[in-house]
Amino acid sequence: MKISVIGCGYLGAVHAATLASMGHSVVGIDVDAAKVAHLNKGFAPFHEPGLDELLRDGFTTGRLSFSTDFADAADAQVHFLCVGTPQSKTSDTADLSYLVAATKSLLPHMAKGAAVVGKSTVPVGTVEILRSLLSRRSDVLLGWNPEFLRQGTAVKDSLVPDRFVYGVPGGKGAAAGAPVTAVLDAVYEPLVLAGIPRLVCNFATAELIKSASNAFLATKLSFINAMAELCDASGADVTELSEAMGLDPRIGNRYLHAGLGFGGGCLPKDVRSFRAQARALSVPSVDEWMGVVDSINLDQRSRTVEVARDMCRGFLAGRTVTVLGAAFKPDTDDIRDSPALDVALQLAAAGAHVTVTDPKAINNAWMRYPQLRFEASTTRALEGAELVLLLTEWDEYRDLSPTAVAGLVRRRMVLDARNVLDAEAWRTAGWTVRGLGTGSAAAVEATDSHQPATSAAAAKEPAAARTITEVPPSNGYRPAQSARGVVTPR
Ligand SMILES: NC(=O)c1ccc[n+]([C@@H]2O[C@H](COP(=O)([O-])OP(=O)(O)OC[C@H]3O[C@@H](n4cnc5c(N)ncnc54)[C@H](O)[C@@H]3O)[C@@H](O)[C@H]2O)c1
């Protein structure tokens, strides 16, 4: 089958490469010429484990190509819409302008009888907007097939998905929905035959399944983070609490790990979009609920800064602080709404000398936040630190040897905001260890006799002094420069 994938970001590039690996002939279309050029060299323009290999396979077989020209999608039988639906700059709602623009660009090139299938995450009712855009093409089929892949495991999630959701006209069993159901079955044939569950429903249900799934995941994370706050207030340990709760099969232990909370290009904006949808549909309970989930999540960031301040005896100004992690989660270089960078910025704003390191996300972070200091080498980043914060739980930070790191830092203090370190091992090596909700809210060791610099002195530090000492070898792709300097939305 000839297929086009419109929008080749974290979702679209993986989807295009996966479809090619299933034997389809796929063209990926994107308006970002640098991204397309990069993809056409057979390299992912971002870090996603396994994607480079899948792309190269697609090029070797001749089944995969990328273009900026929508005319190259003209003979495709199916067009998957995978463009971004970010939070609007002025409200909680999703910005659908990319989706509308992509559909309009595609319209003049669609072959007779082609299918347009959305995969982006959208508010309920979005398909109706697309339907009206396509109203003059009664021959064109419309479907909605929300995507559930997770960055970091996106290739595996696409090759072996949990389930398929097909939103079709009229829903399950309706004659009007049969043609697009048949098209999607043909696209995913090997996976459907292998027994991956496939649910057919109407458009509103398909749109809501994705929003509700993300709302539930966010709720679970914010629930356990609220429990972490209770644990800190009561002397309980949230890691033991969540382990015990998670053993109940009705609860389960996934997404039940307390820490700095969620970020990235999906959950935060999807929670806010869900609030806006609930308001528009006059369902205030969902609006209020999601509002609490969002604020608990954002509070984890300021709580982390407060614990850091407490560990520094009330003064962050002038302290040398190392932040481990810039990506919003491990195994990605994506820094969209990264909790780690939000905390780093808050620490810097309080006058701390912050050095951020990350195995993959330094280039993206440096371009976006030139006011922070970045260091590619973990060892060099740790040298002279008075406080270390573990903010993104990459394996290489989990596996750090407390004894080896002790030889690098000026003061053995670590704030493990992801609750992943072996606290006992670190304490045995002479470290003061704090987590979030781990009952370690006791006072900082009396041996810490450092006299902090005054805030006034710290405030005099010229911003230019915090410069980049090293930028790691990049994969050559640079996001649009317009992204520079954008501050995480709060
Ligand atoms: N990233 C994920 O893990 C994930 C998972 C499931 C669903 N989603 C959803 O998928 C959608 C895309 O997310 P993403 O993370 O891939 O975003 P992204 O920003 O990485 O990619 C979007 C791409 O669309 C391109 N684009 C924008 N306007 C275009 C146009 N008019 N024509 C062609 N291309 C255009 C951009 O250049 C960009 O490359 C969002 O709705 C998101 O919520 C993402």
The ligand as a Tripos MOL2 file, in Angstrom:
@<TRIPOS>MOLECULE
LIG
   44    48     1     0     0
SMALL
NO_CHARGES

@<TRIPOS>ATOM
      1 N1          5.3430   12.3230   21.1590 N.am      1 LIG1
      2 C1          4.6030   11.3020   21.6010 C.2       1 LIG1
      3 O1          5.0790   10.4340   22.3550 O.2       1 LIG1
      4 C2          3.1600   11.1810   21.1980 C.ar      1 LIG1
      5 C3          2.4430   10.0160   21.5150 C.ar      1 LIG1
      6 C4          1.1040    9.9260   21.1510 C.ar      1 LIG1
      7 C5          0.4860   10.9870   20.5210 C.ar      1 LIG1
      8 N2          1.1950   12.1200   20.2560 N.ar      1 LIG1
      9 C6          0.5170   13.2200   19.5820 C.3       1 LIG1
     10 O2          1.0220   13.2740   18.2570 O.3       1 LIG1
     11 C7          1.0390   14.6170   17.7750 C.3       1 LIG1
     12 C8          2.4480   14.9590   17.3190 C.3       1 LIG1
     13 O3          3.3010   14.9080   18.4440 O.3       1 LIG1
     14 P1          4.8900   14.9030   18.2800 P.3       1 LIG1
     15 O4          5.4410   14.6690   19.6360 O.co2     1 LIG1
     16 O5          5.2990   14.0120   17.1790 O.co2     1 LIG1
     17 O6          5.1370   16.4280   17.8370 O.3       1 LIG1
     18 P2          6.3910   17.0220   17.0910 P.3       1 LIG1
     19 O7          6.3800   18.4740   17.3460 O.co2     1 LIG1
     20 O8          7.6080   16.2290   17.4120 O.co2     1 LIG1
     21 O9          6.0780   16.7500   15.5380 O.3       1 LIG1
     22 C9          5.1300   17.4580   14.8080 C.3       1 LIG1
     23 C10         5.6670   17.6180   13.3890 C.3       1 LIG1
     24 O10         4.6580   18.1780   12.5630 O.3       1 LIG1
     25 C11         5.2950   19.0400   11.6350 C.3       1 LIG1
     26 N3          4.3140   19.9590   11.0610 N.ar      1 LIG1
     27 C12         3.7460   21.0530   11.6330 C.ar      1 LIG1
     28 N4          2.9000   21.6290   10.7760 N.ar      1 LIG1
     29 C13         2.9020   20.8720    9.6580 C.ar      1 LIG1
     30 C14         2.2130   20.9610    8.4130 C.ar      1 LIG1
     31 N5          1.3280   21.9310    8.1650 N.pl3     1 LIG1
     32 N6          2.4610   20.0320    7.4810 N.ar      1 LIG1
     33 C15         3.3670   19.0490    7.7060 C.ar      1 LIG1
     34 N7          4.0460   18.9150    8.8690 N.ar      1 LIG1
     35 C16         3.8120   19.8130    9.8290 C.ar      1 LIG1
     36 C17         6.3610   19.7160   12.4650 C.3       1 LIG1
     37 O11         7.3620   20.3070   11.6600 O.3       1 LIG1
     38 C18         6.8650   18.5460   13.3110 C.3       1 LIG1
     39 O12         7.9480   17.8970   12.6910 O.3       1 LIG1
     40 C19         0.5180   15.4590   18.9400 C.3       1 LIG1
     41 O13        -0.8650   15.6240   18.7970 O.3       1 LIG1
     42 C20         0.8100   14.5900   20.1560 C.3       1 LIG1
     43 O14        -0.0280   14.8970   21.2330 O.3       1 LIG1
     44 C21         2.5210   12.2330   20.5410 C.ar      1 LIG1
@<TRIPOS>BOND
     1     1     2 1
     2     2     3 2
     3     2     4 1
     4     4     5 ar
     5     4    44 ar
     6     5     6 ar
     7     6     7 ar
     8     7     8 ar
     9     8     9 1
    10     8    44 ar
    11     9    10 1
    12     9    42 1
    13    10    11 1
    14    11    12 1
    15    11    40 1
    16    12    13 1
    17    13    14 1
    18    14    15 2
    19    14    16 1
    20    14    17 1
    21    17    18 1
    22    18    19 2
    23    18    20 1
    24    18    21 1
    25    21    22 1
    26    22    23 1
    27    23    24 1
    28    23    38 1
    29    24    25 1
    30    25    26 1
    31    25    36 1
    32    26    27 ar
    33    26    35 ar
    34    27    28 ar
    35    28    29 ar
    36    29    30 ar
    37    29    35 ar
    38    30    31 1
    39    30    32 ar
    40    32    33 ar
    41    33    34 ar
    42    34    35 ar
    43    36    37 1
    44    36    38 1
    45    38    39 1
    46    40    41 1
    47    40    42 1
    48    42    43 1
@<TRIPOS>SUBSTRUCTURE
     1 LIG1         1 GROUP 0 **** ****
